[in-house]
Amino acid sequence: MVGNGIQMNTTETARDLLDAANLEGATIERRRSPRQKVRRDRRKGVERSVAMEISPSGIALVIVETNAEQQTSKMIIDRVRFPRDCGPSLGNWTDRTLSETLCEIAAKHQLSGQAVKICLGGAPCVTRVVVGANDDVDSEVADLKERTDRYIGMGRGEKVSCETSARIDAKRKRVWVTVAVRVVVDAIAEAIRSAGMRLAHMEHTMLVLCQILHDYEKDTTEPVLLIVDELGRMDLGISYAGQLLLDYRPAMPDRSVAEGAIVQRHIKCLRRYIWSQMPDIDASLSNIFVTGTESERAALYKSLDDQQELHRHHFPLQELCAGFEIEGEVSEDPGVMAAIGLARSSAESIAGTRNNLVSTLVANYRIPWKSVFRSTWPIAASIVLALVLALSANHHRKVATQIEHQIDHLSSTDTEVRRMRFLIDQHRHRNAQVESIERNIHDPRWAHVLWETGALLPHGAWLDSVHINHSGETHIVGASFTSEAIYDYIDQLKATGVYDSVVLDATSLSRVGNGPAYRFEISAQINHAIDQGRAQTFARTHSRSIHRG
């Protein structure tokens, strides 16, 4: 147990941001003794630890070299500012500003192949602290990870996160969740690789500063405040026993308001926050540690000095640099102090105890399936929907084609049916006309007329022809050996009643094989009144003779 209520046995889901990105961190020291020594190895006995603090304002480089043989220690400090009109200062981490700056630093200090520890500061990174019952903390951390992409204050784009937990007691624990912008983490990792260095570790700057305060017993007895300024933006933290209890970035709607007044405005809420978690310790938060030189932070120092409840302190910079031969400018810049603290820390001291952003990097572009599914399910759903619509459209097209063929067939059938109906109607109309004609036209039966006309011929007379037209006019042509027979025949025709009138049109003398004969021509008009009755009688009495004849 350290302090009040914080147990240092830690467990983690993703050890650091490198693990969260499925990328294995580089080995801090990978050199091996040469098998054959031709020349004296100038690096023999020299341990080199390289750390950088990268933020939108610039890069702070610290190199710690320890020579065991000569028992000397050297600290090289270099601070490079980014241009204010381009690159990370404007939030653009993917242009050539970052990579070119790192390449210049690597060439200047001969860092090719060197493992580098990085601490990330400023707006691209934040650490959230969740404390409470185990189940409640797990649920809240899961919700926190789910909504990391919606950290509006950190800008748009995908975010990455890693976590570390520490038990308070059997039922409670505290979890630190570091959230960073993936574009920034990936850009730094790529720039480190392009400069020929190896990325071994990456964590939040606030976590390193808290550890520095604890290493020199500044937060052992009570929680303390620390203020970090990054491009005019104040980052307010609470440290206790080397652990970050709160990473708070208060809103600053008016730049003219002094930062000390802003701290004083939030001090009561901060005290209640600490007291709710640790009721047995002093939560007055009266001690505040400020980064930056007095010339740069004069306004902040004055505003804090005006607050009687707050006592301003400096970070233990002298203690950090004690025992080292310094090369470069030492300042109270938060980036420089964080880089010094990270460079002096050993690999064992930071492994598993602080969130490492390197765990979030994607090795060989491997992305977790959960993230892939969450990002691509709308596209997959759109593709499936488009496929279903395409299949449905194809099916409907086939059905429509079949229906069109059926319609064409039915159209031709309908045309044929119409034609047949027209022909049938025409045939029916003609039949009706024929029936009407048949009803209106008298159908005479001339068999009995011819029979009686021939049966009345006297002896010695014969007929050559009998012509009967539709009106009943009859023309009879024949011959007789005597003229008296002709007149007897005419009288017989008149007496039968078959004809209304019988007229002898002409007679003439002719010669036949048996001698002279008289030819005659008779015109007669059939009597229609008795024609029908006589025809039926004739048909009944003479039908057998007619069929036989």
RAMO-V320517 format. One record per backbone hydrogen bond with DSSP energy under -0.5 kcal/mol. CO is the residue of the C=O (numbers start at 0). NH is the residue of the N-H. E is the energy in kcal/mol with one decimal. If there is no record, write none. Layout:
co->CO nh->NH e->E
co->CO nh->NH e->E
This chain:
co->1 nh->5 e->-0.8
co->2 nh->4 e->-0.7
co->4 nh->6 e->-0.6
co->5 nh->1 e->-2.1
co->7 nh->9 e->-0.8
co->8 nh->166 e->-1.1
co->10 nh->164 e->-2.5
co->12 nh->14 e->-0.5
co->13 nh->162 e->-1.0
co->14 nh->355 e->-0.6
co->15 nh->19 e->-2.4
co->16 nh->20 e->-1.0
co->16 nh->357 e->-0.5
co->16 nh->359 e->-9.9
co->16 nh->360 e->-0.8
co->17 nh->22 e->-2.7
co->17 nh->358 e->-2.2
co->18 nh->21 e->-2.0
co->20 nh->362 e->-0.8
co->27 nh->114 e->-0.6
co->35 nh->37 e->-0.9
co->39 nh->41 e->-0.8
co->40 nh->43 e->-1.4
co->42 nh->45 e->-2.2
co->44 nh->46 e->-0.6
co->44 nh->67 e->-2.4
co->46 nh->65 e->-2.8
co->48 nh->63 e->-3.0
co->49 nh->116 e->-2.2
co->50 nh->61 e->-2.6
co->51 nh->53 e->-0.6
co->51 nh->118 e->-2.5
co->52 nh->59 e->-2.3
co->53 nh->120 e->-2.2
co->54 nh->57 e->-0.9
co->56 nh->81 e->-2.3
co->57 nh->54 e->-2.1
co->58 nh->60 e->-0.5
co->58 nh->79 e->-3.2
co->59 nh->52 e->-2.2
co->60 nh->77 e->-2.6
co->61 nh->50 e->-2.5
co->62 nh->64 e->-0.6
co->62 nh->75 e->-3.0
co->63 nh->48 e->-2.6
co->64 nh->73 e->-3.1
co->65 nh->46 e->-3.1
co->65 nh->67 e->-0.7
co->66 nh->70 e->-1.3
co->66 nh->71 e->-1.5
co->71 nh->66 e->-3.0
co->72 nh->324 e->-2.4
co->73 nh->64 e->-3.2
co->74 nh->76 e->-0.5
co->74 nh->326 e->-2.8
co->75 nh->62 e->-2.5
co->77 nh->60 e->-3.6
co->79 nh->58 e->-3.1
co->82 nh->85 e->-0.9
co->85 nh->88 e->-0.9
co->86 nh->89 e->-1.8
co->86 nh->91 e->-2.1
co->87 nh->90 e->-1.6
co->90 nh->92 e->-0.9
co->94 nh->98 e->-0.6
co->95 nh->99 e->-2.5
co->96 nh->100 e->-2.1
co->97 nh->101 e->-2.4
co->98 nh->102 e->-2.3
co->99 nh->103 e->-2.1
co->100 nh->104 e->-2.2
co->101 nh->105 e->-2.8
co->102 nh->106 e->-2.3
co->103 nh->107 e->-2.4
co->104 nh->108 e->-2.3
co->105 nh->109 e->-0.7
co->105 nh->110 e->-2.2
co->110 nh->113 e->-2.3
co->113 nh->197 e->-2.8
co->114 nh->49 e->-0.6
co->115 nh->199 e->-2.9
co->115 nh->200 e->-1.2
co->116 nh->51 e->-2.7
co->117 nh->202 e->-1.8
co->118 nh->53 e->-2.3
co->119 nh->204 e->-2.3
co->121 nh->124 e->-1.4
co->123 nh->180 e->-1.8
co->125 nh->178 e->-3.2
co->127 nh->176 e->-3.2
co->129 nh->174 e->-3.2
co->131 nh->172 e->-2.2
co->132 nh->136 e->-3.0
co->133 nh->137 e->-2.4
co->134 nh->138 e->-2.3
co->135 nh->139 e->-2.6
co->136 nh->140 e->-2.9
co->137 nh->141 e->-2.2
co->138 nh->142 e->-2.2
co->139 nh->143 e->-2.5
co->140 nh->144 e->-2.4
co->141 nh->145 e->-1.9
co->142 nh->146 e->-1.6
co->144 nh->147 e->-1.0
co->146 nh->149 e->-1.5
co->147 nh->150 e->-1.5
co->149 nh->151 e->-1.7
co->150 nh->153 e->-1.4
co->151 nh->154 e->-2.1
co->157 nh->181 e->-2.2
co->157 nh->182 e->-0.5
co->159 nh->179 e->-2.6
co->161 nh->177 e->-2.6
co->163 nh->175 e->-3.2
co->164 nh->10 e->-1.5
co->165 nh->173 e->-3.0
co->166 nh->6 e->-1.5
co->170 nh->133 e->-2.2
co->171 nh->167 e->-2.0
co->171 nh->168 e->-1.6
co->172 nh->131 e->-1.6
co->173 nh->165 e->-2.8
co->174 nh->129 e->-2.8
co->174 nh->176 e->-0.6
co->175 nh->163 e->-1.8
co->175 nh->177 e->-0.6
co->176 nh->127 e->-3.2
co->176 nh->178 e->-0.5
co->177 nh->161 e->-1.7
co->178 nh->125 e->-2.4
co->179 nh->159 e->-3.0
co->180 nh->184 e->-2.2
co->181 nh->185 e->-3.0
co->182 nh->186 e->-2.2
co->183 nh->187 e->-2.5
co->184 nh->188 e->-2.3
co->185 nh->189 e->-2.5
co->186 nh->190 e->-2.5
co->187 nh->191 e->-2.6
co->188 nh->192 e->-2.1
co->189 nh->193 e->-2.7
co->190 nh->194 e->-1.6
co->191 nh->196 e->-2.2
co->192 nh->195 e->-1.6
co->195 nh->112 e->-3.9
co->197 nh->115 e->-3.4
co->197 nh->199 e->-0.7
co->198 nh->25 e->-2.1
co->200 nh->117 e->-3.4
co->201 nh->16 e->-0.5
co->201 nh->356 e->-5.4
co->201 nh->357 e->-0.6
co->202 nh->119 e->-3.1
co->203 nh->207 e->-1.2
co->204 nh->208 e->-2.3
co->205 nh->209 e->-2.1
co->206 nh->210 e->-1.7
co->207 nh->211 e->-2.0
co->208 nh->212 e->-2.1
co->209 nh->213 e->-1.9
co->210 nh->214 e->-2.6
co->211 nh->215 e->-1.3
co->212 nh->217 e->-3.3
co->212 nh->218 e->-0.5
co->213 nh->216 e->-2.0
co->218 nh->240 e->-2.1
co->223 nh->238 e->-2.5
co->224 nh->288 e->-3.0
co->225 nh->236 e->-2.7
co->226 nh->290 e->-1.5
co->227 nh->234 e->-2.8
co->229 nh->232 e->-1.5
co->231 nh->233 e->-0.5
co->232 nh->229 e->-2.3
co->233 nh->235 e->-0.5
co->234 nh->227 e->-2.5
co->235 nh->247 e->-3.5
co->236 nh->225 e->-2.2
co->237 nh->244 e->-3.1
co->237 nh->245 e->-1.1
co->238 nh->223 e->-2.4
co->239 nh->242 e->-2.0
co->242 nh->239 e->-2.3
co->242 nh->244 e->-0.6
co->245 nh->237 e->-1.8
co->245 nh->247 e->-0.6
co->247 nh->235 e->-3.1
co->247 nh->249 e->-0.5
co->252 nh->254 e->-0.5
co->253 nh->256 e->-1.5
co->257 nh->261 e->-1.6
co->258 nh->262 e->-2.4
co->259 nh->263 e->-2.4
co->260 nh->264 e->-2.0
co->261 nh->265 e->-1.3
co->262 nh->265 e->-0.5
co->262 nh->266 e->-0.9
co->265 nh->269 e->-2.2
co->266 nh->270 e->-2.3
co->267 nh->271 e->-2.3
co->268 nh->272 e->-2.1
co->269 nh->273 e->-2.1
co->270 nh->274 e->-2.8
co->271 nh->275 e->-2.2
co->272 nh->276 e->-0.9
co->273 nh->276 e->-0.5
co->273 nh->277 e->-2.9
co->277 nh->280 e->-1.3
co->280 nh->282 e->-0.6
co->281 nh->222 e->-0.7
co->285 nh->310 e->-3.8
co->286 nh->224 e->-2.7
co->287 nh->312 e->-2.4
co->288 nh->226 e->-2.6
co->289 nh->314 e->-0.6
co->292 nh->296 e->-2.4
co->294 nh->297 e->-0.5
co->296 nh->300 e->-2.9
co->297 nh->301 e->-2.5
co->298 nh->302 e->-2.4
co->299 nh->303 e->-2.3
co->300 nh->304 e->-2.5
co->301 nh->305 e->-1.4
co->303 nh->306 e->-1.1
co->305 nh->307 e->-0.8
co->306 nh->309 e->-1.0
co->309 nh->311 e->-0.6
co->310 nh->287 e->-2.7
co->312 nh->289 e->-1.9
co->314 nh->316 e->-3.0
co->315 nh->319 e->-1.8
co->316 nh->320 e->-1.8
co->317 nh->321 e->-0.7
co->318 nh->321 e->-0.5
co->320 nh->323 e->-1.6
co->323 nh->325 e->-0.7
co->324 nh->74 e->-2.9
co->326 nh->76 e->-3.0
co->328 nh->330 e->-0.5
co->331 nh->291 e->-2.8
co->332 nh->336 e->-2.4
co->333 nh->337 e->-2.4
co->334 nh->338 e->-2.3
co->335 nh->339 e->-2.4
co->336 nh->340 e->-2.6
co->337 nh->341 e->-2.5
co->338 nh->342 e->-2.4
co->339 nh->343 e->-2.2
co->340 nh->344 e->-1.1
co->345 nh->349 e->-1.2
co->346 nh->350 e->-1.3
co->349 nh->351 e->-0.6
co->349 nh->352 e->-0.7
co->349 nh->353 e->-1.1
co->354 nh->356 e->-0.6
co->355 nh->16 e->-3.0
co->355 nh->358 e->-1.4
co->356 nh->359 e->-1.8
co->357 nh->17 e->-3.4
co->357 nh->360 e->-1.4
co->358 nh->17 e->-1.2
co->358 nh->20 e->-4.1
co->358 nh->21 e->-1.8
co->360 nh->362 e->-0.7
co->361 nh->364 e->-1.0
co->362 nh->365 e->-1.5
co->364 nh->366 e->-0.5
co->367 nh->371 e->-2.6
co->368 nh->372 e->-3.1
co->369 nh->373 e->-2.5
co->370 nh->374 e->-2.2
co->371 nh->375 e->-2.4
co->372 nh->376 e->-1.9
co->375 nh->379 e->-2.9
co->376 nh->380 e->-3.1
co->377 nh->381 e->-2.3
co->378 nh->382 e->-2.7
co->379 nh->383 e->-2.9
co->380 nh->384 e->-2.8
co->381 nh->385 e->-2.9
co->382 nh->386 e->-2.8
co->383 nh->387 e->-2.9
co->384 nh->388 e->-2.8
co->385 nh->389 e->-2.7
co->386 nh->390 e->-3.0
co->387 nh->391 e->-2.9
co->388 nh->392 e->-3.0
co->389 nh->393 e->-2.7
co->390 nh->394 e->-2.8
co->391 nh->395 e->-2.8
co->392 nh->396 e->-2.4
co->393 nh->397 e->-2.4
co->394 nh->398 e->-2.7
co->395 nh->399 e->-2.9
co->396 nh->400 e->-2.7
co->397 nh->401 e->-2.7
co->398 nh->402 e->-2.7
co->399 nh->403 e->-2.6
co->400 nh->404 e->-2.6
co->401 nh->405 e->-2.8
co->402 nh->406 e->-2.9
co->403 nh->407 e->-3.0
co->404 nh->408 e->-3.0
co->405 nh->409 e->-3.2
co->406 nh->410 e->-2.7
co->407 nh->411 e->-2.6
co->408 nh->412 e->-2.8
co->409 nh->413 e->-3.2
co->410 nh->414 e->-2.5
co->411 nh->415 e->-2.5
co->412 nh->416 e->-3.0
co->413 nh->417 e->-2.8
co->414 nh->418 e->-2.4
co->415 nh->419 e->-2.9
co->416 nh->420 e->-3.2
co->417 nh->421 e->-2.6
co->418 nh->422 e->-2.8
co->419 nh->423 e->-3.2
co->420 nh->424 e->-3.0
co->421 nh->425 e->-2.8
co->422 nh->426 e->-3.0
co->423 nh->427 e->-3.2
co->424 nh->428 e->-2.6
co->425 nh->429 e->-2.5
co->426 nh->430 e->-3.1
co->427 nh->431 e->-2.6
co->428 nh->432 e->-2.3
co->429 nh->433 e->-3.1
co->430 nh->434 e->-3.3
co->431 nh->435 e->-2.5
co->432 nh->436 e->-2.8
co->433 nh->437 e->-3.3
co->434 nh->438 e->-2.6
co->435 nh->439 e->-2.1
co->436 nh->440 e->-2.0
co->439 nh->441 e->-0.5
co->441 nh->443 e->-1.0
co->443 nh->445 e->-0.6
co->445 nh->449 e->-2.6
co->446 nh->450 e->-2.6
co->447 nh->451 e->-2.7
co->448 nh->452 e->-3.0
co->449 nh->453 e->-2.4
co->450 nh->454 e->-3.0
co->451 nh->455 e->-1.7
co->453 nh->456 e->-1.2
co->457 nh->460 e->-1.2
co->459 nh->480 e->-2.0
co->461 nh->478 e->-2.5
co->464 nh->476 e->-2.9
co->465 nh->467 e->-0.5
co->466 nh->474 e->-2.9
co->468 nh->471 e->-1.7
co->471 nh->525 e->-2.2
co->472 nh->468 e->-2.1
co->473 nh->475 e->-0.5
co->473 nh->523 e->-2.5
co->474 nh->466 e->-2.5
co->475 nh->521 e->-3.0
co->476 nh->463 e->-3.1
co->476 nh->464 e->-2.1
co->477 nh->519 e->-2.7
co->478 nh->461 e->-2.8
co->479 nh->517 e->-4.1
co->481 nh->485 e->-0.6
co->482 nh->486 e->-1.4
co->483 nh->487 e->-2.3
co->484 nh->488 e->-1.9
co->485 nh->489 e->-2.0
co->486 nh->490 e->-2.2
co->487 nh->491 e->-2.2
co->488 nh->492 e->-2.3
co->489 nh->493 e->-2.0
co->490 nh->494 e->-2.0
co->491 nh->495 e->-1.5
co->492 nh->496 e->-0.7
co->492 nh->498 e->-0.7
co->493 nh->496 e->-0.6
co->497 nh->526 e->-3.7
co->500 nh->524 e->-1.8
co->502 nh->504 e->-0.8
co->502 nh->522 e->-2.9
co->505 nh->520 e->-2.3
co->507 nh->518 e->-3.3
co->509 nh->516 e->-3.5
co->511 nh->514 e->-0.9
co->514 nh->511 e->-2.8
co->516 nh->509 e->-3.5
co->516 nh->518 e->-0.6
co->517 nh->479 e->-1.8
co->518 nh->507 e->-2.2
co->519 nh->477 e->-2.0
co->520 nh->504 e->-2.7
co->520 nh->505 e->-1.4
co->521 nh->475 e->-3.2
co->522 nh->502 e->-3.3
co->523 nh->473 e->-3.3
co->524 nh->499 e->-3.8
co->524 nh->500 e->-0.8
co->525 nh->527 e->-0.9
co->526 nh->529 e->-0.5
co->526 nh->530 e->-0.6
co->527 nh->531 e->-0.8
co->529 nh->533 e->-2.1
co->530 nh->534 e->-1.9
co->531 nh->535 e->-2.0
co->532 nh->536 e->-2.3
co->533 nh->537 e->-2.7
co->534 nh->538 e->-2.1
co->535 nh->539 e->-2.1
co->536 nh->540 e->-2.4
co->537 nh->541 e->-2.4
co->538 nh->542 e->-0.7
co->541 nh->545 e->-2.3
co->542 nh->546 e->-2.8
co->543 nh->547 e->-2.4
co->544 nh->548 e->-2.7
